[in-house]
Amino acid sequence: MSSSPMLSKTELLQAQSLVRGLQPGRYELSQIYGRSWPNITNPTNFGARFKASVIAGQLEFIELSEKKS
């Protein structure tokens, strides 16, 4: 069984709340989630779904930046 390609409605609400609480800048996903990050059971899958949600315009006040080298 494959996972949803984007964040669930509950995940989107949490993500949007976290993003709105940030100062402008560049952040890694683990920095956005802070102390909640260790509770993410599959960070790779979650990161891919988070990215897909950002690309689809499901989250406000956030955009992707180039990956650091």
N, CA, C and O of each residue as an XYZ file, in Angstrom:
276
protein
N       0.842     -1.174      0.000
C       0.000      0.000      0.000
C       0.891      1.242      0.000
O       1.764      1.378      0.857
N       0.678      2.137     -0.944
C       1.519      3.328     -1.019
C       0.874      4.471     -0.248
O      -0.344      4.504     -0.072
N       1.692      5.399      0.205
C       1.206      6.541      0.956
C       0.655      7.600      0.014
O       0.950      7.611     -1.181
N      -0.139      8.476      0.572
C      -0.661      9.602     -0.186
C       0.502     10.463     -0.664
O       1.476     10.645      0.066
N       0.411     10.995     -1.884
C       1.523     11.797     -2.396
C       1.655     13.157     -1.727
O       2.685     13.816     -1.868
N       0.613     13.590     -0.992
C       0.676     14.885     -0.323
C       0.239     14.731      1.131
O      -0.244     13.677      1.544
N       0.419     15.797      1.887
C       0.048     15.766      3.292
C      -1.462     15.635      3.458
O      -2.238     16.121      2.635
N      -1.857     14.973      4.532
C      -3.281     14.863      4.859
C      -3.777     16.231      5.334
O      -2.983     17.138      5.585
N      -5.080     16.361      5.451
C      -5.661     17.618      5.912
C      -5.128     17.988      7.298
O      -4.794     19.147      7.543
N      -5.048     17.022      8.194
C      -4.527     17.265      9.546
C      -3.063     17.694      9.494
O      -2.657     18.626     10.189
N      -2.276     17.009      8.670
C      -0.855     17.366      8.527
C      -0.707     18.764      7.929
O       0.170     19.523      8.340
N      -1.560     19.107      6.962
C      -1.508     20.441      6.359
C      -1.803     21.527      7.391
O      -1.130     22.557      7.419
N      -2.800     21.300      8.234
C      -3.140     22.277      9.268
C      -1.976     22.483     10.238
O      -1.668     23.611     10.622
N      -1.338     21.387     10.627
C      -0.189     21.495     11.530
C       0.968     22.207     10.839
O       1.593     23.093     11.422
N       1.252     21.824      9.604
C       2.354     22.438      8.859
C       2.120     23.927      8.686
O       3.037     24.723      8.887
N       0.899     24.319      8.314
C       0.612     25.736      8.106
C       0.774     26.524      9.393
O       1.284     27.644      9.375
N       0.350     25.956     10.499
C       0.510     26.612     11.793
C       1.989     26.813     12.128
O       2.384     27.880     12.598
N       2.791     25.798     11.888
C       4.229     25.900     12.159
C       4.891     26.933     11.256
O       5.702     27.734     11.720
N       4.552     26.922      9.977
C       5.150     27.856      9.015
C       4.806     29.303      9.388
O       5.660     30.188      9.330
N       3.570     29.525      9.763
C       3.154     30.892     10.131
C       3.898     31.411     11.355
O       4.018     32.624     11.531
N       4.394     30.530     12.191
C       5.116     30.934     13.384
C       6.592     31.226     13.162
O       7.303     31.588     14.099
N       7.054     31.071     11.931
C       8.478     31.267     11.630
C       8.766     32.686     11.149
O       7.931     33.336     10.519
N       9.961     33.138     11.462
C      10.462     34.373     10.873
C      10.891     34.052      9.439
O      11.238     32.906      9.153
N      10.876     35.033      8.534
C      11.358     34.767      7.174
C      12.791     34.228      7.206
O      13.610     34.673      8.011
N      13.077     33.294      6.350
C      14.414     32.710      6.276
C      14.360     31.347      5.624
O      13.313     30.906      5.151
N      15.505     30.688      5.606
C      15.601     29.336      5.054
C      15.621     28.349      6.206
O      16.330     28.527      7.197
N      14.828     27.313      6.048
C      14.721     26.298      7.089
C      14.736     24.912      6.466
O      14.240     24.712      5.358
N      15.304     23.968      7.182
C      15.144     22.563      6.820
C      13.881     22.081      7.508
O      13.455     22.657      8.509
N      13.292     21.045      6.984
C      12.041     20.537      7.521
C      12.160     20.193      9.006
O      11.236     20.451      9.778
N      13.271     19.623      9.399
C      13.462     19.280     10.815
C      13.471     20.531     11.692
O      13.076     20.468     12.856
N      13.912     21.656     11.154
C      13.907     22.912     11.909
C      12.476     23.454     12.030
O      12.104     24.006     13.065
N      11.693     23.297     10.984
C      10.302     23.760     11.025
C       9.537     22.994     12.098
O       8.759     23.579     12.853
N       9.759     21.696     12.161
C       9.009     20.854     13.099
C       9.606     20.815     14.500
O       8.928     20.424     15.451
N      10.854     21.211     14.636
C      11.465     21.321     15.961
C      11.354     20.054     16.782
O      11.723     18.971     16.328
N      10.837     20.197     18.006
C      10.740     19.057     18.933
C       9.784     17.977     18.445
O       9.839     16.846     18.927
N       8.913     18.304     17.502
C       7.979     17.306     16.957
C       8.648     16.395     15.926
O       8.128     15.322     15.619
N       9.791     16.814     15.393
C      10.426     16.063     14.301
C      10.702     14.602     14.655
O      10.455     13.738     13.814
N      11.200     14.276     15.852
C      11.446     12.854     16.169
C      10.184     11.982     16.121
O      10.282     10.759     16.030
N       9.005     12.603     16.181
C       7.749     11.844     16.129
C       7.340     11.478     14.703
O       6.396     10.710     14.512
N       8.033     12.012     13.707
C       7.742     11.678     12.312
C       8.300     10.277     12.061
O       9.510     10.064     12.143
N       7.419      9.325     11.755
C       7.858      7.928     11.669
C       8.680      7.624     10.418
O       9.553      6.756     10.458
N       8.425      8.310      9.323
C       9.181      8.080      8.091
C       9.546      9.434      7.501
O       8.843      9.934      6.623
N      10.651     10.041      7.977
C      11.015     11.387      7.542
C      11.185     11.540      6.021
O      10.843     12.584      5.467
N      11.700     10.526      5.357
C      11.901     10.617      3.909
C      10.569     10.717      3.187
O      10.394     11.570      2.316
N       9.632      9.853      3.542
C       8.304      9.889      2.935
C       7.576     11.179      3.292
O       6.954     11.803      2.432
N       7.653     11.575      4.545
C       6.989     12.802      4.989
C       7.560     14.006      4.240
O       6.812     14.879      3.800
N       8.879     14.051      4.096
C       9.523     15.152      3.378
C       9.062     15.232      1.932
O       8.830     16.322      1.409
N       8.930     14.091      1.291
C       8.469     14.065     -0.105
C       7.024     14.559     -0.199
O       6.677     15.297     -1.121
N       6.194     14.155      0.745
C       4.792     14.601      0.739
C       4.685     16.084      1.078
O       3.843     16.787      0.521
N       5.534     16.566      1.991
C       5.561     17.984      2.338
C       5.961     18.798      1.106
O       5.326     19.803      0.786
N       7.001     18.365      0.430
C       7.468     19.053     -0.776
C       6.370     19.083     -1.838
O       6.130     20.123     -2.452
N       5.707     17.957     -2.055
C       4.624     17.895     -3.043
C       3.500     18.855     -2.671
O       2.898     19.474     -3.548
N       3.218     18.982     -1.398
C       2.163     19.895     -0.944
C       2.551     21.350     -1.170
O       1.712     22.169     -1.543
N       3.823     21.673     -0.944
C       4.306     23.034     -1.202
C       4.211     23.341     -2.701
O       3.713     24.398     -3.090
N       4.685     22.429     -3.528
C       4.645     22.619     -4.981
C       3.209     22.791     -5.471
O       2.949     23.582     -6.378
N       2.280     22.052     -4.873
C       0.865     22.120     -5.270
C       0.170     23.377     -4.746
O      -0.998     23.614     -5.054
N       0.876     24.176     -3.962
C       0.303     25.412     -3.453
C      -0.651     25.213     -2.280
O      -1.497     26.067     -2.017
N      -0.521     24.105     -1.583
C      -1.412     23.814     -0.459
C      -0.989     24.508      0.834
O      -1.749     24.529      1.802
N       0.203     25.069      0.856
C       0.688     25.780      2.036
C       1.041     27.217      1.643
O       1.638     27.457      0.594
N       0.662     28.165      2.503
C       0.968     29.571      2.271
C       2.237     29.962      3.011
O       2.633     29.320      3.984
N       2.865     31.027      2.531
C       4.027     31.625      3.184
C       5.248     30.720      3.210
O       6.089     30.818      4.103
N       5.337     29.837      2.220
C       6.507     28.958      2.132
C       6.782     28.656      0.668
O       5.862     28.516     -0.138
N       8.048     28.560      0.345
C       8.456     28.151     -0.997
C       9.712     27.328     -0.877
O      10.434     27.412      0.117
N       9.968     26.539     -1.883
C      11.166     25.702     -1.887
C      12.358     26.552     -2.320
O      12.227     27.462     -3.139
N      13.496     26.243     -1.765
C      14.731     26.868     -2.216
C      15.652     25.782     -2.699
O      15.424     24.598     -2.451
N      16.683     26.185     -3.384
C      17.632     25.197     -3.885
C      18.273     24.480     -2.706
O      18.537     25.065     -1.656
N      18.512     23.203     -2.919
C      19.143     22.397     -1.885
C      20.572     22.887     -1.690
O      21.277     23.168     -2.659
N      20.986     22.986     -0.453
C      22.355     23.422     -0.174
C      23.342     22.353     -0.612
O      23.013     21.167     -0.640
N      24.533     22.770     -0.947
C      25.535     21.803     -1.438
C      26.247     21.129     -0.302
O      27.118     20.290     -0.530
